[in-house]
Amino acid sequence: MEIRVLGPLVAQLAHTSVVPSAAKPRQVLALLALHPGQVVTVSTLLDELWGDAPPRTAPATLQTYIRQLRRMLGAALDPTGVRGPKDVLCTRYGGYALDAAAAVDATEFQRLCVAGQTALREGADLEASQLLHRALSLWRGPALADVQIGRALEVETLRLEETRLSALDGRIEADLRLGRHAALLGELTALAAQHPLHETVHAQLMLALYRCGRPSHALSAYQRLRRSLISELALEPSPRLQRLHQAILAADPGLELPDQGGYDGRVRGFGRLIPASA
């Protein structure tokens, strides 16, 4: 079975879609697909579908959804094959398990992220940029974009989204190290607007603006971030951001372009703009 989760849910068996159109059976399939080969308990499935207010008929309704999914699997399976729908969507003690490989896009995304972040830590900036570009290109939209999200799926989609943001931060840092600051301005401006409290994005935007000869805009970006942090969290920017702000005010040579002053992939005195993470 081919499963993709980085966007609308895709689940195909023998090139036939087995994704149901009804919302709750689709939820069940998505949760099982994110834990291939593992038992997802009945209680977890009920909590995903109905939260704190399951109807009295919830267990029976869940069994109905499982039967619906098995009918779709049966229609896609080779009738002469040795595996039936109950071999693919298995009943296990306490729950159900989907006998399938892990989602191909999520697996490849994780592999590319690990390789890209490793390359970034080792200073192989071009390789890091290429790997993380490839990782991010696997996303076709928000994870499970066409699936109703309950508690369990919320945890999974948040995990995937945090990994995506980490990959995006790493890719932008690699591109900044490669001197691509002008090409990044539009993307970073949009990201700063979408994430008004995200210090890494604002640090990257400030550096890109400074290298494009726009120090006053870089300082304005810092002030916008500072106002948002104080207003929303009653916090000042971190010491790292304050040091970057002071460096821009002082026109610190450590902020110069990669081909000026022996740039080594770091803003001298400030360390990496983002932490390395796999």
N, C-alpha and C positions, 0 to 999 in steps of 0.2 A: 504494500500500500504506500502510495506517495502522499505525504502530508506537508503542507506549507502553512505557516502561521503568521509570517511577517507581512501582514496585510489581511485582506479577506481570507477566510478559512478555505483551504483547498484540501480535499481528501479524495483520492482517486484509487480505484481498484480496477486493474486491467483497463486503464484509460477511461473508466466510467466514474463519474462523480457519485460519491455516496454521502454528500452533505445534504441533510434534510432542509426543506424550506421553512418548516415550523421552528419558532425561536427556541423553545426549551429542548427539543431533541438535538438541535444544533449545539446548544450549550453543553449537553451531555457529551456529545462527540468531541467537542473542543477540549473539554477537561480530560477525557480519556486520552486524546491524542497528545496532550502535553505531558502525559505520564505513560509512555508506551511500555508495555510489558509489566507494568506495576499495577497493583490492586488499588483502585480508587474506591473507598468505602461507600456504602450506601448513605451513611450519615453525612459524608462530605458532599455527595451528590445532592442530597436533600437540602443541605445548607446552601449550596450553590444556587439551586433552583428557586428556593422559597425563603431563605434567610430565617428569621426568627418567627415567621408566621406560616409554617407549612400547613396545608389543608389536611383534614383527617384522612383523606384518600391519597396522600402524597406517596407512600410506598407503592401502592397499586398503580398509580399514575406513572411513577418512574419505571416500573416493569413494562408498562405500555410503551414508553419511549424506547426502552431497550429492544422490545420486539419490533418496533418500527425501524430502528437502525439495522437490526438483523435482516429484515426483509429487503432493505436496500442493498446490504452486503450480499445477500443470496442472489439478487437479480444481477449483480455484477460479477459474481464468481462463475468460473467454468463449471457447468453442471456435472461434467465428467471428472472433475478434480477430486482429490482426496480430502480437501479442506472444505468444511461447510461454514456457514455464518457463525455458528457457535464456537468454531475453532478460532475465528478472528476476533469476535467480541465474546470473551470467555466469562463465564460465571466463576467466581472464586469465593473462598470463604470470606464473608463479610462485605463483598462488593463485586466489582467487575474490572476486567483488564482488557485492553486492546492489544492484540498480538500484531504489532507493527513496528517498523523502524522509527527512530526519532525523526521529527520534522526535518526535512532535508535543508530547508533554508535556515532554520535556527541553528542547526548543527554546523553548517558551513559558515554562518555568521560568527559563531563563537570561535571556530578555528581561525578565521581570518583576524578576528579581534585580538586573540592571544598572540598571533604572529606579528601583527602590526604594532601592538604595544611593546612587545619585546624589541622589535627593530627600533622603535622610538627611544626606548631606554638605552640602547646601544649606540645611538647616534646615527643610525642608517636612515636618514630622514626621507630620502626619495623612496626607498622600499616601504617605509612605514606609511607614507602618503598613499602609495599605490595599493597596499594591502587594505588599509582602512577605507579608501574609496570603494574598493570592491566589496568590502563588508557592508557598507552603508547602501550600496546599490541593490542589495538583496531585498530591501524593504520596499513593499508595494503600497504602503499606507500604514496607519496605526495597526499594531498587532491585533489580530482577530477583529478587524474593523467591522465586520458584518455579524458579529456574535454579541448577543446580550450578555453583559458581564455581571456576575455575582461575586461573592466574597472570594472564593478560591481562584477564579479566573482573574480577579483584580490583582491578587498577589503576583500571579504569573505575568500578566501584562505589564505591571509596574517593574518587575525584574527585567524584562526584555527592554523596556523603555529606558531604564537606567543604564543598561549596557550600551544601548544605542547612543545615548548622550555622552557616555564616556568615550566611545569610539569617535564620535563627532568632535569632541574636545581634542582628542589625540590627533585626528586628521588635520584639524585647523592648526594645531601647534606645529605639526610637521610641515605644513604649507608655509607657515610664518618663518620657520627656520630656512626654508628654501627661497625666501624672498618674494613670496606671492601675495604680499600684503594688499596691493592694489586690487587684485582679483577677488580678495576676500571681503572687501569693505561692504558690499551690498548684502552678502550673506550674514556677516556679523552684525550689521545694523538691524536686520530683521530678527536675528536671534536675541539681541539685547532687548528689543521691544517685546518679544514673546516671553522672555525670562528676565523681568526687571530686577530680580534679586540674585541673579546668577553671577557671582563674582568672576569666575573664570571667563565667561563670555565677555564681560565688560573689560577685563584685563586685556584680552586678545583684541577687542575693538580699540581700546586706547592705544595699544602698541601699533596696530595697523594704521590708525589715523596719524599717529606721530610720524611713522616712517613715510607716510604719503605727504608729509609737509604740512600737516594740519594739527599742530599742537593745541591750538585753542579749542578745536572740536574734541580732542582727546580729553582735555580738562573738563569740558562740558559733560562728556560721557561719565566721568568720575563723579561730578556733582549730581547728576541724575541718579546714579546708583546710590550715592550717599543719602540723598533725600528719600529714596524709596526704602532703604534699610532703616533709617530713623523712623519714618512714618509707619512702616509695617511691623518692624521687629524691635524698635527702640535700640538699635545697634549701630555702631560706627563700622565702616569698612574694616576689613582685617588688616593687620600690620603689613602683610604682603602688598595689598592694594594701596595702602598709604605710602609705602616705599616707592611703588611704581609712580604714584602721583607726584611725589617729591622729585623723582628722577626726571619726569617730564618737565616739571618747573625749572629744574637745573640744567636741562638739555644734556643729561648724562650721556657720555660717549658709549656706554654699554647698551644704549637703546638703538644704536645706529644699524644700518642695513647690514645684511650678512657679508657683503663684500667690502665693508668699511671697518677697519680696526680689528681684524682677526676674529670675526664673530665665530663662536664655538657652539652655537645652538642654545645658548642661555642668555638671559638678560643679566649681565654681570651684577652681582650683589643681590639679586632677587631670586635666583634659582629658576627652576622650571615654572612656567606659567600655570601648569596643571600638574597634579600628581600622576605618576605612571601607575596604571592599574590594568590588570588583564581582564 
